[in-house]
Amino acid sequence: MKTKVTILLLLICFSFAGYAQRLKPYNLSFPKLADKWDEAMPLGNGMLGVLIWEKNNKLRLSLDRADLWDERKAMDISKFNFKWVEEQVHKNNYAAVQKLGDEPYDRSPFPTKLPAAAMEFDLAKLGKVVANDLDIETALNTIKFDNGTVFNCYIHATEQRGYFSFSDLKATDLLPALIVHNYSNNQTEKGDNSHAGVGLQKLGYGKGTVVNTANSVRYHQPTYDGHYFEVLVQWQKTGKNKVIGSWTITSDKTASLPAISATAKEPTGWPQHTAWWKNFWSKSSISVPDPVIQKQYYLEMYKLGSVARKGAPAITLQAVWTADNGSLPPWKGDFHNDLNTQLSYWPTYTGNRLAEGQPLPIGFGKSETAT
């Protein structure tokens, strides 16, 4: 028995002394871009999120922020209680519960998580994708094209801004196009989720404004009751055939970004970004004999590092990656007080990521865990 325990301890080993393992075997690597938003390369820092994929022959970056919500109430639940629901079940009258609870939820487009915007680049000017890699050690997405152009993208680990760059560009006129969602038109979208066809225009927002300059674009979108959000994208040509850009999203606040120097080789925040991820990975490691399970573990830990931060909102159904299909997100991107939430936070204790677990309210999901 002692020998078996010793072998088990050798196979499953958590190391807190420092970051020692190489993470490259656990990266995501593909020869092309995903063609669906929910299969895209994911980047995030607990507050901001981006999905990198292809749509209509465009390199698309779906931009998101965790606290963009329409919090209007679809119904008054203050008079509801579990005892009343239990009574209806015993009376075989659950239809009464559905009428007061489910039907208003299905009928109203709010409350709901809100997608912010998207950024696109014309693939016709970039060439054919030959490699699409996500380096989980540094949370960096790199896309290589057959003509030698290289695209890099990351979201700063601690600052609320994302970065992108193109090197060895063959098309010097390549500029980002900011794509706004259909909040104020009659466009009907074919959603690929549980609220298919419920377009964002159902929220009834006013038309947003887009202001372009030579090196930036700003989008201001009013939402409800005086609230709004802004998306700001800027870029700068730096050296021969290279472009560096940054972006941010703000809620009820004017968006701003540090200027990018025309002589910059890389964004100045890169050392701080990689330092955070190095510290994150140093908290624990695991070694098991099954390489598939081992890779899944590290990908799950990468996901946790992308969606959880002290001071950021707790993890919702799609976290920092709201559906980018013109419709309301699945189940409106809400909180489900069940395994949907619990499984997202299980690694915070076993993986020694206690700071990332702090946004979850104490006792959240406790009753379901007990059952």
C-alpha positions in Angstrom: 0.0 0.0 0.0 2.8 2.4 0.9 4.4 1.8 -2.5 1.2 2.6 -4.3 0.8 5.8 -2.4 4.4 6.8 -3.2 3.9 6.1 -6.9 0.7 8.2 -6.9 2.4 11.1 -5.3 5.1 10.9 -7.9 2.6 10.9 -10.7 0.5 13.7 -9.4 2.8 16.4 -8.1 2.0 20.0 -7.3 5.0 22.3 -7.2 4.9 25.7 -5.4 8.6 26.4 -5.5 8.6 28.2 -8.9 7.7 28.0 -12.5 9.6 25.1 -14.0 7.6 23.3 -16.7 7.5 24.1 -20.3 4.0 24.9 -21.5 4.5 24.7 -25.2 3.1 21.2 -25.6 -0.2 22.4 -24.2 -0.7 25.3 -26.6 -3.6 25.5 -29.1 -2.3 25.3 -32.7 -4.2 25.2 -35.9 -3.4 25.7 -39.6 -6.4 28.1 -40.1 -8.7 30.5 -38.3 -12.0 29.3 -36.7 -15.1 30.2 -38.7 -17.4 30.4 -35.6 -17.2 32.8 -32.7 -17.5 30.1 -30.1 -14.5 28.2 -31.6 -12.3 31.3 -31.7 -8.9 31.8 -30.0 -9.8 33.3 -26.6 -7.8 36.0 -24.7 -8.8 37.8 -21.6 -7.9 39.4 -18.2 -11.0 39.0 -16.2 -12.5 42.3 -17.4 -11.7 42.5 -21.1 -12.0 39.7 -23.6 -11.4 39.1 -27.3 -12.1 36.2 -29.7 -10.0 35.9 -32.8 -11.6 34.2 -35.8 -12.7 34.6 -39.4 -15.9 36.0 -40.7 -16.7 36.8 -44.3 -13.1 36.6 -45.3 -12.1 39.1 -42.6 -9.8 38.6 -39.6 -12.3 39.4 -36.8 -11.6 40.4 -33.2 -14.8 40.2 -31.1 -14.3 42.7 -28.3 -16.0 42.4 -24.9 -16.0 43.7 -21.4 -17.3 41.8 -18.4 -19.4 44.5 -16.8 -21.4 45.6 -19.8 -25.0 44.7 -18.9 -28.5 45.8 -19.4 -29.8 45.5 -15.8 -33.4 46.4 -16.3 -35.8 44.1 -14.5 -38.1 41.9 -16.6 -40.3 41.1 -13.5 -40.6 41.8 -9.8 -39.4 38.7 -8.0 -39.5 40.2 -4.5 -42.7 38.4 -3.6 -41.5 35.0 -4.9 -40.3 32.4 -2.4 -39.4 28.8 -2.6 -42.3 27.7 -0.3 -44.8 29.0 -2.9 -43.0 27.1 -5.7 -43.0 24.0 -3.6 -46.8 24.3 -3.0 -47.5 24.6 -6.7 -45.4 21.4 -7.4 -47.5 19.5 -4.8 -50.7 20.8 -6.4 -49.4 19.6 -9.8 -49.7 23.3 -10.9 -46.2 24.1 -12.0 -47.6 26.0 -15.0 -48.3 28.8 -12.6 -44.6 29.0 -11.7 -43.7 29.1 -15.4 -46.2 31.8 -16.1 -44.8 34.1 -13.4 -41.1 33.2 -13.8 -40.2 31.6 -17.1 -42.5 33.5 -19.5 -41.4 37.0 -18.5 -37.8 35.9 -18.8 -38.4 34.5 -22.3 -40.5 37.5 -23.4 -38.1 40.3 -22.2 -34.7 40.8 -23.9 -33.3 42.1 -20.5 -31.6 41.8 -18.2 -28.8 40.6 -20.4 -25.0 40.7 -21.0 -24.1 43.1 -23.9 -21.5 42.5 -26.6 -19.4 45.6 -27.2 -18.1 45.6 -30.9 -15.7 43.9 -33.3 -12.6 44.8 -35.2 -11.9 43.5 -38.6 -9.0 43.3 -41.1 -9.3 42.3 -44.7 -7.8 38.9 -45.3 -7.5 39.6 -49.0 -4.7 42.1 -48.1 -3.1 39.6 -45.7 -2.9 36.4 -47.6 -3.6 32.8 -46.6 -3.3 31.7 -43.0 -0.7 29.0 -42.5 -0.5 29.0 -38.7 -2.7 30.1 -35.8 -1.2 29.6 -32.4 -2.2 30.4 -28.8 0.8 30.5 -26.5 -0.8 29.9 -23.1 2.5 30.7 -21.2 2.2 34.4 -22.3 -1.5 34.5 -23.4 -0.4 35.6 -26.9 -2.2 34.7 -30.2 0.1 34.6 -33.2 -1.2 34.2 -36.8 1.2 33.7 -39.7 0.4 34.2 -43.3 1.9 32.6 -46.4 3.4 35.9 -47.6 5.4 36.3 -44.4 3.1 38.7 -42.5 2.7 38.0 -38.8 -0.2 39.1 -36.6 0.2 39.2 -32.8 -2.6 39.9 -30.3 -2.8 39.9 -26.5 -4.8 41.5 -23.7 -2.7 43.1 -21.0 -2.9 41.0 -17.8 -3.5 43.8 -15.4 -4.3 47.0 -17.5 -7.6 47.4 -19.3 -6.4 47.4 -22.8 -5.6 45.0 -25.6 -2.8 45.1 -28.2 -2.4 43.9 -31.7 0.4 44.2 -34.3 1.3 43.3 -37.9 4.9 42.8 -39.0 6.2 42.4 -42.5 3.1 43.8 -44.0 2.8 43.6 -47.8 -0.3 45.8 -47.9 0.6 49.1 -46.3 -2.9 50.4 -46.4 -4.3 47.8 -44.1 -6.4 49.5 -41.4 -8.8 48.1 -38.8 -12.5 48.5 -39.4 -14.7 48.8 -36.3 -17.9 46.8 -36.6 -20.8 47.9 -34.3 -23.6 45.6 -33.4 -27.2 46.0 -34.4 -28.5 47.8 -31.3 -30.6 50.4 -33.2 -31.7 48.8 -36.5 -34.3 46.3 -37.6 -31.8 43.7 -38.7 -32.9 40.2 -37.9 -30.0 37.9 -37.0 -29.9 34.1 -37.2 -28.5 33.4 -33.8 -26.9 30.1 -33.0 -27.9 29.9 -29.4 -30.9 29.5 -27.1 -32.3 32.9 -28.0 -31.9 32.5 -31.8 -33.5 35.4 -33.7 -33.8 37.7 -30.7 -31.7 40.5 -32.2 -30.0 43.1 -30.1 -32.3 45.8 -31.5 -35.0 44.4 -29.2 -33.2 46.3 -26.4 -34.4 49.6 -27.9 -31.2 51.6 -27.7 -30.5 54.8 -29.5 -28.1 54.9 -32.4 -24.4 54.9 -31.5 -21.9 57.3 -32.9 -18.6 56.4 -34.6 -15.8 59.0 -34.8 -12.8 58.3 -37.1 -9.4 60.0 -37.2 -6.3 59.2 -39.2 -5.1 56.8 -36.5 -8.1 56.0 -34.3 -11.8 55.2 -34.2 -14.2 55.8 -31.2 -17.6 54.2 -30.8 -20.1 55.6 -28.2 -23.2 53.5 -27.6 -26.0 54.7 -25.4 -27.8 51.9 -23.6 -30.6 52.5 -21.1 -31.4 55.1 -18.4 -28.5 57.3 -19.3 -25.9 54.5 -19.3 -23.4 54.0 -22.2 -20.2 52.3 -23.2 -17.3 53.3 -25.4 -14.9 51.4 -27.6 -11.6 53.1 -28.6 -9.1 51.6 -31.1 -5.8 53.3 -32.1 -2.9 52.3 -34.2 0.5 53.6 -35.3 2.9 52.6 -38.1 6.2 51.8 -36.5 9.1 51.2 -38.8 9.0 49.5 -42.1 5.8 47.5 -42.9 4.8 47.3 -39.2 1.7 48.4 -37.4 1.1 48.4 -33.6 -2.4 49.0 -32.2 -4.3 49.1 -28.9 -7.9 49.1 -27.9 -10.1 49.4 -24.8 -13.7 49.4 -23.7 -15.2 51.5 -20.9 -18.6 51.5 -19.1 -20.1 54.9 -18.3 -16.8 56.5 -18.8 -15.0 58.2 -21.7 -12.4 55.8 -23.2 -8.8 56.7 -23.3 -5.5 55.0 -24.2 -1.8 55.8 -23.7 -0.3 57.0 -27.0 1.8 54.6 -29.0 5.2 55.9 -30.0 6.1 55.9 -33.7 9.4 54.4 -32.7 8.1 51.7 -30.5 9.1 48.1 -31.4 6.6 46.5 -29.0 3.9 47.8 -26.7 5.5 49.1 -23.4 3.2 46.9 -21.3 4.6 43.6 -22.5 7.1 43.0 -19.6 4.4 43.6 -17.0 2.0 41.4 -18.9 4.4 38.5 -19.1 5.5 38.9 -15.5 1.9 38.4 -14.3 1.5 35.2 -16.4 4.8 33.9 -15.2 3.7 34.4 -11.6 0.3 32.8 -12.4 1.9 29.7 -13.8 4.4 29.4 -10.9 1.6 28.7 -8.4 1.3 25.1 -9.3 2.0 22.3 -11.8 0.8 18.8 -12.4 2.2 15.7 -14.0 0.0 12.8 -14.9 0.7 9.8 -17.2 -2.2 10.7 -19.6 -1.0 13.5 -22.0 -4.6 14.4 -23.0 -5.7 14.9 -19.4 -2.5 16.9 -18.7 -3.1 19.2 -21.7 -6.8 19.7 -20.6 -5.6 20.7 -17.1 -3.3 23.4 -18.5 -5.9 24.7 -20.9 -8.4 24.9 -18.1 -5.9 26.8 -16.0 -5.2 29.2 -18.9 -9.0 29.8 -19.1 -9.2 30.6 -15.4 -6.3 33.1 -15.8 -8.2 34.7 -18.7 -11.6 35.1 -17.0 -10.9 35.6 -13.3 -9.2 38.5 -11.5 -9.5 40.0 -8.0 -11.7 43.1 -8.4 -13.3 41.9 -11.7 -16.9 40.6 -11.9 -17.5 36.9 -11.2 -17.5 34.5 -14.1 -20.8 34.3 -15.9 -21.9 31.7 -18.5 -19.7 33.0 -21.3 -17.4 35.0 -19.0 -15.6 37.7 -21.0 -16.5 36.2 -24.4 -20.1 37.3 -25.2 -21.7 35.8 -28.3 -20.8 37.6 -31.5 -23.7 36.8 -33.7 -26.0 39.8 -33.5 -28.4 38.1 -31.0 -28.7 38.0 -27.3 -26.1 35.6 -25.8 -27.1 32.1 -24.7 -29.3 32.4 -21.6 -28.5 36.1 -21.8 -25.0 35.4 -20.4 -26.4 35.3 -16.9 -25.2 33.6 -13.7 -26.4 30.0 -13.2 -26.1 29.1 -9.5 -25.2 25.5 -10.3 -22.3 23.6 -11.8 -21.9 26.2 -14.5 -20.4 28.5 -11.8 -19.0 26.0 -9.5 -16.9 24.2 -12.1 -15.4 27.5 -13.2 -14.0 28.1 -9.7 -12.9 24.6 -8.6 -9.3 25.1 -9.9 -8.8 28.2 -7.6 -8.3 26.0 -4.6 -6.7 22.8 -6.0 -4.5 24.9 -8.3 -3.5 27.5 -5.7 -5.1 30.5 -7.5 -6.8 32.0 -4.5 -6.7 35.6 -5.8 -8.6 34.5 -8.9 -11.3 33.0 -6.8 -12.1 36.1 -4.8 -14.8 37.5 -7.1 -17.0 34.6 -6.3 -19.3 35.4 -3.4 -18.8 33.2 -0.3 -21.3 30.4 -0.2 -22.3 30.9 -3.9 -23.8 27.5 -5.0 -23.3 26.0 -1.5 -26.8 24.4 -1.4 -26.2 22.6 -4.8 -22.8 21.4 -3.8 -24.3 19.9 -0.6 -26.8 17.9 -2.7 
